Amino acid sequence: MARLLQDACKFHPSEWHTANRMQRASTESQKSRSECVIAESWRLVDEIEKTTQKTQSDVNKKIEQRREEIKFWKQELDNKLEQIVHETEVLLTFKKRLERALEGCKEPLVVAQKCLLYRQRRVGIDLVHDEVEQELLKEAEVLQGVIALLGRTLEQTNEQIRRNRSAKYNLDMDLKDKFTALTIDDYCASLTNDTPHIIYADNAMKLEGNFVSPEDWIDFSNINVEKADKQRNNSLALKALIDSILSQTANDMRKQCEMVNIAFRNRVKEVKDAKHKLESFLAMVMDEIASQEKNIAALKKAIADKEGPVKVAQTRLEARNHRPNVELCYDTVQCSLMNEVQEITKNIQRQVEMMQEENLRLKDALAQAEAELKRLSCRQLSLEEEIKVKENTLYIDEVLCMQMRESVCINNY
């Protein structure tokens, strides 16, 4: 029994106490380390929480700043869009004014061309390149120039409207993107740690797509704003130009139209005066023809009156030569009768010679009178033809042209 007790391997009480002290010291050391780890963990947790909250707060502030920036540019784009839309609408009204002005030029040009065509129907000496024709040609030239100018201005206006719409399209697209971006950032600003349905996004950190720098982002909207401002300023300048062109062309057309009308009135008055003079000349010629016809009748009667005595004298002489038989005796009575006959014959001869001479003068006067009558008749025909020429000219200028021109109205569009 004593042997058994001696063989067992037993520790010394001091070792036991030492072992207990070591267990306590180890436990206390482990507890201390654990407490340090716990304290460091809480410190880290607190630090991370504060950092996370600070970072999230900074992100929230940046999101809010970004939202305000987007709102600012959205407002700028809205303002420019409203301005460019307004200018485009106003420019469309100016376009309509140009179109009405172009349409309004057609009738005056047709009238001017018709007047020139009608006046080609003038005949004789009246087919003259007068002041009316010069002013009509000038009017046609002015109208054609106005039509060409208005046409070019209308093309320029259409091009400006197209550019305005292009600028509006760019603003619309930019505004649409800004609205989408603002909606997304509004959603992001509304998210909190307690928001339901928030998730982990595995690909959120991948920078895919065409990311642009903030400077490029600002430049993009700024370029759209500058383009809109440029087109708006161009529209304002073009509107002023259109106003000036419409006013000036209307004044030019109205002025030239009045010049043509004045020329027509002067020409009609001139032709009427010439016609009245021709009618007076014709009346004079008609009176002279009547006088000449009376003169010819008187001359013919005078010639006829002189033929009677000559014929009587010659008939008597011829008759006495045929006295029969004893009636041809040469007695005293016969001698006295012969002397008497000779005297009568001499007297008759002298009378015949005088009558023949006078008859020749009357015939010459008759021939001259008939020739003058013929010339007067020719003058009558010439005057009548010339009066018809003037009547034709008056009908063309006063009836066809001037009445047609009364419908011409030059408006301010």
C-alpha positions in Angstrom: 0.0 0.0 0.0 2.8 2.3 0.9 4.6 1.3 -2.4 1.6 2.1 -4.4 1.4 5.5 -2.9 5.1 6.2 -3.7 4.8 5.1 -7.3 2.0 7.6 -8.3 3.2 10.8 -10.2 1.8 13.6 -8.2 2.3 17.4 -8.5 3.5 19.5 -5.8 1.0 21.9 -4.1 3.1 24.7 -5.3 2.8 23.6 -8.8 -1.0 23.3 -8.3 -1.0 26.9 -7.0 1.2 28.0 -9.9 -1.1 26.3 -12.4 -4.1 28.0 -10.9 -2.4 31.3 -11.0 -1.4 30.8 -14.6 -5.0 29.8 -15.6 -6.3 32.9 -13.9 -3.6 35.1 -15.5 -4.3 33.5 -18.9 -8.0 33.9 -18.5 -7.6 37.5 -17.4 -5.3 38.2 -20.3 -7.7 36.6 -22.8 -10.5 38.6 -21.3 -8.5 41.7 -21.5 -7.7 41.0 -25.2 -11.3 40.2 -25.9 -12.4 43.4 -24.2 -9.9 45.3 -26.3 -11.2 43.7 -29.5 -14.8 44.5 -28.5 -13.8 48.1 -27.7 -11.9 48.4 -31.0 -14.9 46.8 -32.8 -17.3 49.2 -31.2 -14.9 52.0 -32.0 -14.6 50.8 -35.6 -18.4 50.4 -35.9 -18.9 53.9 -34.5 -16.2 55.3 -36.8 -17.6 53.4 -39.9 -21.1 54.6 -39.0 -20.0 58.2 -38.7 -17.9 57.9 -41.9 -20.8 56.2 -43.7 -23.3 58.8 -42.5 -20.9 61.6 -43.4 -20.3 60.1 -46.9 -24.0 59.5 -47.4 -24.6 63.1 -46.2 -22.0 64.4 -48.7 -23.6 62.3 -51.4 -27.0 63.7 -50.6 -25.7 67.2 -50.7 -24.0 66.5 -54.0 -27.2 65.0 -55.3 -29.1 68.1 -54.2 -26.5 70.3 -55.8 -26.8 68.3 -59.0 -30.5 68.5 -58.9 -30.3 72.3 -58.5 -27.8 72.5 -61.3 -30.1 70.4 -63.6 -33.0 72.6 -62.6 -31.0 75.7 -63.4 -30.1 74.4 -66.9 -33.6 73.0 -67.4 -35.0 76.5 -66.6 -32.4 78.1 -69.0 -33.4 75.6 -71.7 -37.1 76.1 -71.0 -36.6 79.9 -71.4 -34.7 79.5 -74.7 -37.2 77.0 -76.0 -40.0 79.4 -75.2 -38.2 82.2 -76.9 -37.3 80.2 -80.0 -40.8 78.9 -80.3 -42.2 82.4 -80.1 -39.8 83.7 -82.7 -40.6 80.8 -85.0 -44.3 81.5 -84.7 -43.7 85.2 -85.4 -41.5 84.4 -88.3 -44.2 82.2 -89.7 -46.6 85.2 -89.7 -43.8 87.1 -91.5 -43.6 84.3 -94.0 -47.4 84.6 -94.6 -47.0 88.3 -95.2 -44.3 87.6 -97.8 -46.5 85.0 -99.5 -49.4 87.5 -99.6 -47.1 90.2 -100.9 -45.8 87.9 -103.6 -49.4 87.0 -104.5 -50.3 90.7 -104.5 -47.6 91.4 -107.1 -49.1 89.1 -109.7 -52.2 91.1 -110.6 -50.3 94.5 -111.1 -47.7 92.6 -113.3 -50.5 91.0 -115.4 -52.2 94.4 -115.7 -49.0 96.1 -116.8 -48.2 93.3 -119.3 -51.8 93.4 -120.7 -51.6 97.2 -121.1 -48.4 96.8 -123.1 -50.1 94.1 -125.2 -53.2 96.2 -125.7 -51.1 99.2 -126.8 -49.6 97.2 -129.5 -53.0 97.4 -131.2 -52.4 101.2 -131.8 -52.1 101.9 -135.5 -50.5 104.5 -137.7 -48.6 107.3 -136.2 -50.1 106.6 -132.8 -48.0 103.4 -132.5 -45.3 105.5 -130.7 -42.9 104.7 -127.9 -44.4 107.3 -125.7 -44.0 108.1 -122.0 -46.8 105.7 -121.1 -45.0 102.8 -122.7 -41.8 103.8 -121.0 -43.5 104.0 -117.6 -45.3 100.7 -118.2 -42.0 98.9 -119.1 -40.5 100.4 -116.0 -43.4 99.3 -113.9 -43.1 95.7 -115.3 -39.4 95.8 -114.5 -40.0 97.1 -110.9 -42.7 94.4 -110.3 -40.4 91.7 -111.6 -37.6 92.9 -109.4 -39.9 93.0 -106.4 -41.1 89.5 -107.1 -37.5 88.3 -107.3 -36.5 90.1 -104.1 -39.6 88.8 -102.2 -38.9 85.3 -103.5 -35.3 85.4 -102.3 -36.5 86.8 -98.9 -39.1 84.0 -98.6 -36.4 81.4 -99.3 -34.2 83.0 -96.6 -37.2 83.0 -94.2 -37.9 79.3 -94.8 -34.2 78.5 -94.2 -34.3 80.6 -90.9 -37.5 78.7 -89.8 -35.7 75.5 -90.5 -32.7 76.6 -88.4 -35.0 77.7 -85.6 -36.7 74.3 -85.6 -33.4 72.6 -85.6 -32.4 74.7 -82.5 -35.8 73.9 -80.9 -35.2 70.2 -81.6 -31.8 70.3 -79.8 -33.4 72.1 -76.9 -36.3 69.6 -76.8 -33.9 66.7 -76.7 -31.7 68.3 -74.1 -34.7 69.2 -72.0 -36.0 65.6 -72.3 -32.7 64.3 -71.1 -32.6 66.8 -68.3 -36.1 65.8 -67.2 -35.1 62.2 -67.2 -31.9 62.9 -65.3 -33.8 65.1 -62.8 -36.4 62.4 -62.3 -33.7 59.8 -61.6 -31.8 62.2 -59.2 -35.1 63.0 -57.5 -35.6 59.3 -57.0 -32.1 58.9 -55.7 -32.6 61.8 -53.3 -35.7 60.2 -51.9 -33.8 56.9 -51.0 -32.9 56.2 -47.4 -31.4 53.3 -45.6 -35.0 52.3 -44.6 -36.4 52.5 -48.1 -38.0 49.2 -49.1 -36.8 47.3 -52.1 -33.3 48.7 -52.1 -30.9 46.1 -53.5 -27.3 45.3 -54.1 -26.4 46.1 -57.7 -23.4 44.0 -58.8 -22.6 46.1 -61.9 -23.2 49.5 -60.3 -19.5 50.3 -60.0 -18.8 49.5 -63.7 -18.3 52.7 -65.7 -19.9 51.6 -68.9 -21.4 53.7 -71.6 -20.5 57.2 -72.9 -19.8 59.0 -69.7 -18.9 62.7 -70.2 -17.1 65.1 -67.9 -19.1 67.8 -66.0 -17.4 70.4 -68.2 -18.6 68.6 -71.3 -22.0 68.3 -69.8 -22.2 72.1 -69.2 -20.7 72.8 -72.6 -23.3 70.7 -74.3 -26.3 72.6 -72.9 -24.4 75.9 -73.2 -23.9 75.2 -76.9 -27.6 74.5 -77.4 -28.4 77.8 -75.6 -26.0 79.7 -77.7 -27.3 78.2 -80.9 -30.9 79.1 -79.8 -29.7 82.7 -79.0 -28.0 83.0 -82.3 -31.0 81.8 -84.3 -33.3 84.0 -82.3 -31.1 87.0 -83.0 -31.0 86.0 -86.7 -34.8 85.9 -86.6 -35.0 89.3 -85.1 -32.7 90.7 -87.8 -34.6 88.9 -90.5 -38.0 90.3 -89.3 -36.6 93.8 -89.4 -35.3 93.2 -92.9 -38.7 91.8 -94.0 -40.5 94.8 -92.6 -38.2 97.1 -94.4 -38.4 95.2 -97.7 -42.2 95.0 -97.6 -42.5 98.7 -96.8 -40.0 99.8 -99.5 -41.3 97.5 -102.2 -44.9 98.6 -101.5 -43.8 102.3 -101.8 -41.9 101.6 -105.0 -44.8 99.8 -106.6 -47.3 102.4 -105.5 -45.1 105.2 -106.7 -44.5 103.6 -110.1 -48.2 102.7 -110.4 -49.0 106.4 -109.9 -46.4 107.4 -112.5 -48.0 105.1 -115.0 -51.5 106.5 -114.2 -50.3 110.1 -114.6 -48.6 109.2 -117.9 -51.9 107.6 -119.1 -54.0 110.7 -118.0 -51.6 113.1 -119.8 -51.5 110.9 -122.9 -55.3 110.6 -123.0 -55.6 114.4 -122.7 -53.0 114.9 -125.4 -54.7 112.5 -127.8 -58.1 114.0 -127.1 -56.7 117.5 -127.9 -55.2 116.2 -131.1 -58.6 114.5 -132.0 -60.5 117.7 -131.3 -58.1 119.6 -133.5 -58.4 117.0 -136.3 -62.2 117.2 -136.0 -62.0 121.0 -136.3 -59.8 120.7 -139.4 -62.2 118.2 -140.8 -65.1 120.6 -140.3 -63.1 123.3 -142.0 -62.3 120.9 -144.9 -66.0 119.9 -145.2 -67.0 123.6 -145.3 -64.4 124.2 -148.0 -65.5 121.2 -150.0 -69.1 122.6 -149.9 -67.8 126.0 -151.0 -65.7 124.5 -153.8 -68.6 122.4 -155.0 -70.8 125.5 -155.2 -67.9 127.3 -157.0 -67.6 124.5 -159.6 -71.4 124.6 -160.2 -71.2 128.3 -160.7 -68.3 128.0 -163.1 -70.1 125.3 -165.1 -73.2 127.5 -165.3 -71.1 130.5 -166.4 -69.5 128.3 -169.2 -72.9 127.1 -170.3 -74.3 130.7 -170.3 -71.5 131.9 -172.6 -72.0 129.1 -175.1 -75.5 130.3 -176.0 -74.6 133.7 -177.6 -71.8 132.2 -179.6 -74.0 129.5 -181.0 -76.7 132.1 -181.8 -74.3 134.3 -183.8 -72.8 131.4 -185.7 -76.3 130.0 -186.5 -77.4 133.3 -187.9 -74.4 133.7 -190.2 -74.9 130.2 -191.4 -78.6 130.8 -192.0 -78.1 134.0 -194.1 -75.7 132.2 -196.4 -78.6 130.0 -197.3 -81.0 132.8 -198.5 -82.7 131.7 -201.7 -82.7 133.2 -205.2 -83.4 136.9 -205.3 -82.7 137.3 -201.7 -79.1 137.1 -202.6 -79.3 140.2 -204.8 -76.7 143.0 -204.7 -78.9 146.0 -204.9 -78.6 149.0 -202.7 -80.5 147.4 -200.0 -78.4 144.3 -200.5 -75.2 146.4 -200.2 -76.4 148.0 -197.1 -77.4 144.6 -195.8 -73.9 143.2 -196.7 -72.3 146.2 -194.9 -74.5 145.5 -192.0 -73.8 141.8 -192.2 -70.1 142.5 -192.4 -70.4 144.7 -189.4 -72.4 142.2 -187.6 -69.9 139.5 -188.6 -67.0 141.6 -187.4 -68.9 142.3 -184.1 -69.9 138.6 -183.8 -66.3 137.5 -184.6 -64.9 139.9 -182.0 -67.6 138.6 -179.6 -66.8 135.0 -180.4 -63.1 135.5 -179.8 -63.8 137.2 -176.5 -66.2 134.5 -175.5 -63.8 131.8 -176.4 -61.0 133.5 -174.4 -63.4 133.9 -171.5 -64.5 130.3 -171.9 -60.9 129.1 -171.7 -60.4 131.0 -168.5 -63.5 129.6 -167.0 -62.4 126.1 -168.0 -59.0 126.6 -166.4 -60.7 127.9 -163.3 -63.0 124.8 -163.3 -60.1 122.5 -163.7 -58.3 124.1 -160.8 -61.5 124.0 -158.7 -62.0 120.3 -159.5 -58.3 119.6 -158.6 -58.7 121.5 -155.4 -61.9 119.6 -154.6 -60.0 116.3 -155.2 -57.3 117.4 -152.8 -59.8 118.5 -150.3 -61.5 115.1 -150.5 -58.2 113.4 -150.0 -57.6 115.6 -147.0 -61.0 114.7 -145.7 -60.3 111.0 -145.9 -56.9 111.5 -144.3 -58.4 113.5 -141.4 -61.2 110.9 -141.0 -58.6 108.1 -140.9 -56.5 110.0 -138.4 -59.5 110.6 -136.2 -60.3 106.9 -136.3 -56.7 106.3 -135.3 -57.1 108.6 -132.3 -60.4 107.0 -131.4 -58.7 103.6 -131.4 -55.9 104.9 -129.2 -58.4 106.5 -126.8 -60.3 103.3 -126.6 -57.2 101.3 -125.8 -55.7 103.8 -123.3 -58.9 105.1 -121.6 -61.3 102.2 -121.8 -59.1 99.0 -121.9 -56.0 100.1 -119.9 -57.1 102.8 -117.5 -60.3 101.0 -116.4 -58.4 97.8 -116.0 -55.8 99.6 -113.8 -58.5 100.8 -111.5 -58.6 97.3 -110.0 -54.9 97.5 -109.1 -54.4 98.0 -105.4 -51.0 98.1 -103.7 -51.3 97.1 -100.1 -48.9 97.2 -97.1 -48.5 93.6 -96.0 
